[in-house]
Structure formats: C-alpha cells, structure tokens
C-alpha cells in the first residue's frame, strides 16, 4: 500500500492527524478531509465544563534529549474554545459492523532470519456441505453430559434409519451439525434413559425425553476458504465453530472436557498436590484460522482435580490430622463445608449400587444426634438406627457430622464414612502456595519434552481414524508447522556518564549493574525502617539496612546511611499503629519534613500484613515503602540488594536506564513528536469469589523522549466487567456545570505537567482481552480515549494505535534443532527477540508473536500482539522493534521481560489495588446477602477504592 492510499485509508478510518502536528513528519502530512455522519460523540450534552486552563498548546518543538518544561507563554497560541467544539465530530463508527480491524500492512524484515517450529498442525479444509440443526429436548436438561447421553442413544438407535447413515456432531446444548443433509427438515424422537443420580431410597428411574431436530442453516465453507486466502476480512465464525465441535467430539467421549482442554488420569499418572487434590494432565485443542490455512493448535495442559478418595480420607488430608477419634472444631467444620459444597459423591454402603449425589452442606450436629421424620405422622428415627436397619451398616464414627445432599428444604443425610468422591471433578477454587508449587512442577516442561508430548498427543488422538473427522472430511497433519522467524537485535541501553560503563548491549536478554550507575539516581535523605519479624534481631536489621543503603549509593543514588529514627520493632497484628507511630516520630524528628522512604522487614509468611501495609502507606499516609522478606535479610545477596535498589530508585521518581535510541531521537513514530504510551489491564476476582469487584489499572509514560517512567491509576468496577469504565467520565457539578474526568484525561494532564508538551501521538497497549471481546473493548475504550482528548481542547485528536497484548494463549515456539546451541538460550528455548508474523498468524489482520525474554525454566510463552487500530501507520518493523525494545526498559530487573512493560506495570498496579479493598466479612457471616447486594449490583454498588495520595500517584509505586 503506498503512502497516499494509506493516508486516504486513515481518513476513512475516522480521522486524519491533528492539525497542530509538524508538517515535516512523513506519516502525518495529509490533512483529513471533512467527514460527515460520524456521530457526534461529545459528553452527555450541557455546556463544556469550566476546566478552563486550556490543557494544551500546539508544540512543534523537535525532540531534545534533556528538555525543560516549555514556559507557558512561548508554547504557541491558545486555540480559542469555539461553540463548535461542543459538538465535535468523533471519527469512530458507532457499531462494530462498520468497522474493520487494522489490516496487515506487510511483513517485518528486520532481524536475523531463522526457522522455528510451532504447535500448530495444518488442517485440510473439507469440501462437504455443513448443515446446522436446532435441538430441543423436553423435559429440559441442565447437564451437558445428560444431553450428550440422550443424543448418543438417539444416534445409536436411528443412525441407519432416520438419520440416513449420517454421524452428527453435537455441542451438548442446542445445536447439531452434519456433513450433508439429513433426510428431513423436522423430526421428533422419543428417547428413554436411565437416571444416574437421584434421591435416597428411590429406585433408579427410566425417563423418557422428547427430542426435536429441526433444520436451521447451511454453513458456507466457500466464505471460510476466501477468508483463509486473505480475500475476505470477516471470519465466518459459524463454520469455524462447527469444525471445532467436530474435532472435539471424540475427545469429549474419551476424556474429561473442561473449557477447550481435555484431561484424563490415563494420559500421565496424577500427582498429589496436598489437601485432597491431585493434578491431571491433558491437552488443549482449538481450530484457528491462519495464513497457512486452517490450523489445529495443540498444547499440553494440567489442572487440579479433587482426588477420588473416601470422603473420610479426603477430610483427613484437607485438615492434615486424624478425625476418627476426636470431634471437629467449628473452624474445621467450616473448612470441610467450604471444600465439599457442590462436590459430587457416591455412596459406598450399598454394595454394587453406587448412587451419586451433590453435597449441599454439612450438618452442625454430629451423626449420633441427627433424627429425621420417616413417615407422614412425623415419626422420628435416628440416622444411626436407620442405616443399621435399612442397610445393615454400622456407623463407626457417629461423632462426625453428616453430609447434606439434595436441596436444603428436604435435606438428606449421608454419613461421611459411607461416601466417596466421584472421579473427574475439577477443583476451581484458589490453590495454596504449596499446591501451586506442586502443580508448577508438573506443568514446567523443557521445550524438547513439551514438543515430544505434543507430537505424542497428536499421534495418540489419531485424527486420521477419528470417525467424526472422516465423516466431515477433515484431514490433520501430524507434523509441527515450520515457520520463518526473525531474531530482532537487542537495543543499546544508556546509563549515567559517571559509571565505568556508560552504554550497555544486553546479551541473550540479560545484563547486570556492575560498573554502571542509574541514569537518574534519586536522593533519599529521610528514611526509616520497621521490623515486623520476630526472628530478626536489631543488629541484623541494622546490618541489612546499611548494606542496602550502600548498594543504592554504588548504583548511583544518594542515600543517607542513617535512618531518621532507630529501627522500630513491631508486631504484625499492629501494622497500622506501628506505621502511624513511625510516620509521626519521623516527622517530629525532621521538624515537619515528610518521610521519603519506609523500609519494612516482614516475616516470610506474613498473611495480610503486606497488603495492609501497602494500603495504609499508599492511600492513608502517603509514604513510599519497600518490603523485604526475612529470608533475604539473613542471606544478604548482592544480586538481591541490586534489584531492590532498582525498585527503590523508580519508586522515588528516578530512572534506572533508558534506550540509547530514545535519547538520540531515533525511535520511529515515538521520537519525532511527543508520544505517550499507555498500558491498561483489568484483573478479575478468582473463581468462587462471586461478589468482589474487578479492578482496572491504567499507566502512562510521563517522560518524552525517554518513555520509561509510568504513572499509574486504579479503580474498582463491576464484578467481571472487562471494559474499563473509568477511562473517561463526566459528572454534573452545581457550580462548574458538566465536569470531565477519568484515568486517560488525568494521565494526559500529568504528561503535560511533567514534560511541558501535549502528546501528539498515543500508543495504547491493552492487556487481558480475549478474542471474543476485541470489538467491544476497542469500540468502548477508543471512544473513551477520543472523548478524554476532546474534553481537554477543541479539535485535539492525536492519532491512536491500539494494541491488544495476550499471554493466555496456547501457541508455543520451539527451536528447529534442539541440539544447536546457537539457536537456543540456556534453558533450551528460542532466543529473546524472536518474532513471527507469518504462517501461524491471522490471515488478514495485523498481529505478531514476540518472544522478548530469555527462558528461565519450562517452555517460554511468546506474547501475542494484535494491532486492532492504527492511525499512526506503523510498519510491521516499527511496531515489532518498538515493542521488543521497550521490553528492555522494565524497571525491576536487568532482564528483558516477556510482555511490554506498560502492560506489565498496569497488571502490577491492578494487583496492588486488590489490597486497597476493605477486607471481606467472614465466609459464613449473616451479612452475606447484604454484602452481595452492595457488590454485585453493578456499577452503582461497587465501593470505590480509597484514593492514592498525590505523591504516590506521580511515581512507580507499584514496582
């Protein structure tokens, strides 16, 4: 595409560049034609607020390495706020239908070419018609497994007659798919099935279901073929979904399906994780459209399952003690109830009869005290007697409670010792530290071993003999895709001129601080230390602080060797009292001057102490803090101290290093005009937490041309809401009228204050978005960015590049030859800087895989970057090199990181903000419902996070 086509495309995309931009920059030399009917997208009407300090003045000042803020009076003429500004045209389509993601502008050329292998297997497109049928089962069934059993019985009975020999694929819900038509458009079937689960003392029932199958549509494979060939931009999701279901059909019958993965205890022997859990191995499978055609993505997977133990053994493992001889405490009972609620058990006291039930609770009384009515006259019988008389089963441990199964209204009691956990139940709650470590041991495979297991899985799945794949004409290759890749060069890093080494070229993704000084080392005059660890004596703490102060000095900071007050010893349960004491004592000692840094020594297992300390320091007292664990205080390794000094420097507002190209103004589409780089992420509460809010974080670079310092903002929003609600917002003020605010606006203003310039280009890295949410997130968040800009100055619309960053995908890249030491790092992984934008990438859209880090253990996961919107007209080399180079500017270590730092920082900030939420009430409190009401009632009910203190906001407090 030539530049003029590009420019006109930009205009069609919605708008051209801001008129204030310098005319000599190549990609911004076309002015946008006037556009109509684009939807007026200013605030909620009403007059513009009187935030009259007109935010921005145009600046055509060229990049200067060491720049001072521009004095207000020479920054250019103020653009008058005309009435027209209130109805500014926003060039962004109002619906996803009229919008296309950025098309791929070509392929990257920079870097050393090499071949890598990817866990993608070519799938030949079938030449058969795919038909979709609607399935209605009555009475309605909630379980997919039961639906599948009904359909399997229907196919067994009628395949050769009514179904005309077709072998259909079924999604377990409402849709059935066939290759070729069925001999009817509509038909009703009667299917009988014996119930698996039921109530106690009721014989198993045979149930009759009515199944209606009705023709819906034919899927267009021609459309899919054109899309894969790059001749159409819209993916035919229905056809892809059908093929995915077809290839999952056999594995669904063989294994335990969870999400897009399949697990089985037979793939590899399960490993114990502790507390009644075990890990099962399995594989992930998904069909994907790529440049090479249809591709089947296969990866190894592991998950925690509940061990199929006798419930009594499970309880003993869970509590880590013998329960057969002594009664349970209340806390034990609560722990068992939480662990077993919703779990399926089968009874063992009836010989061959293994009825299954779902646990709904645990009785408060022991079994020996439980009685229940046995007839209409309310004749009561004890559970102990009933099991003895009915089943000749003597309850050995009547001091233990019973499991409650079935619904709460008509509780059924089952003695714990008469139950066993049903196999194949995934554990979805939070794992503890030990369990996570044990699971990581299982999942952590060297690249060579992982590749071998993936190939073995494909061979074992034998897609060539899969009756469903054969029926639908799908052929799957058994070879990993060979892909052309390039290894991008590492960037030169700039350190301070007073160090022995002023510049540094990282080797294989890493370097160190020896002979180097931070480029902007900060000064710490007033600091204090609190010791929360009983095992650390005062002399040890003093020695540690002294070593740390020395390391900060060696690294290029000015650091007072003496604390303001002596090291203060405190108990972990008195964190607030201790912090306030040290804060006030220090302020008194320095005659009112603020404490600049607080060091805190914490026990290795410190529960909520870390979070409480951060919450109080950052939202209440306005203190920057650095926590150190006891084990590091005793060990005192130079490497550890060097890393901590890097963190302290950026928390104080310094810079550790910058890209040499940044200060020599050589970064394309960053160095030419003031550019702000955003990172954004939303973290959701863990599974099982159905009330607490999601937390959004946005960070933005506050220095230009260096782009290494990022200020961060956080906010709480509705539970599991992915769109960031507070990017831009307006509210009514009785005096000032309509007032604008939000995270984007605040960060643009702080960039202006920090640099004296307004951003003329925005690059937005958005983390944590799944493919299904691309349109939604882009529509909503780009619109918010536009509105935030427009609220600052009329016609202020800097061009935006919006990139989604994904780490939770299943593409893995392997060296072409594992024995070739020149093509792997120490861990046996592909080299840092390896980028792929061909073959396994999207047929038409602008995406690439980048492995920017050196592996440590296991198989490296490349980050996937998808450029959804690009008004800056980046070349593939431009965005790939920028992204890779930024990965070397991460403040907390001297390694390149696996995901671009702004996205990484946003993730850290969101994670930190979880600690700011008020501690939840107890699990079994009577206020449970009230609490749910406040939290889950949508935006209105979300309690806002406490505000960050101003001095905290300005620096990288989250590091």
Secondary structure, 3 states (H helix, E strand, C coil): CCHHHHHHHHHHHCCCCCCCCCCCCHHHCCCCCCCCCCCECCCCCCCCCCCCCCCCCCCCCCCCCCCCCCCHHHCCCCCCCCHHHHHCECCCCCCHHHCCCCECCCCCCCCEEEEEEECEEEEECCCCCEEEEEEEEECCCCCHHHHHHHHHHHHHHHCCCCCCCCCCEECCCCEEEEECCCCCCEEEEEEEEECCECCCCCCCCEEEEEEEEEEEEEECHHHHHHHHCCCCCCCCHHHHHHHHHHHHHHHHHHCEEECCEEEECCCCCCEEEECCEEEEEEEEEEEEEECCEEEEEEEEEEEEEECCCEHHHHHHHHHCCCCCCCCCCHHHHHHHHHHHCCCEEEECCCCCCCCEEEEEEEEEEEHHHCEEECCCCCCEEEHHHHHHHHHCCCCCCCCCEEEEECCCCCCEEEEHHHEEECCCCECCCCCCHHHHHHHHHHHCCCHHHHHHHHHHHHHHHCHHHCHHHHHHCCEECCCCEEEEEEECCCCEEECCCCCCCCEEECECCECCCCCCCCCECCEECCEEEEECCCCCCHHHHHHHHHHHHHHHHHCCCEECCCCCCCCEECCHHHHHHHHHHHHHHHHHHCCCCCCCEEEEEECCCCCCHHHHHHHHHHHHHCCCEEEEEHHHHHHCCHHHHHHHHHHHHHHCCCECCEEHHHHCCCCCCCCCCCEEEEEEEEECCCCCCCCCCEEEEEEEECCCCCCCCEEEEEEEECCCCCCCCCCCEEEEECCCEEEEECHHHHHHHHHHHHHCCCCCEEEEEEECCCHHHHHHHHHHHHHHHHHHHHHHCCCCCCEEEEEEEECCCCCCEEECCCCCHHHCCCCCCCCCCEEECCCCCCCCEEEEEEECCCCCCCCCCCEEEEEEEECCCCCHHHHHHHHHHHCCCCCCCCECCCCCHHHHHHHHHHHHHHHHCCCCCCCCCCCHHHHHHHHHCCHHHCCCCCCCCHHHHCCCCCC
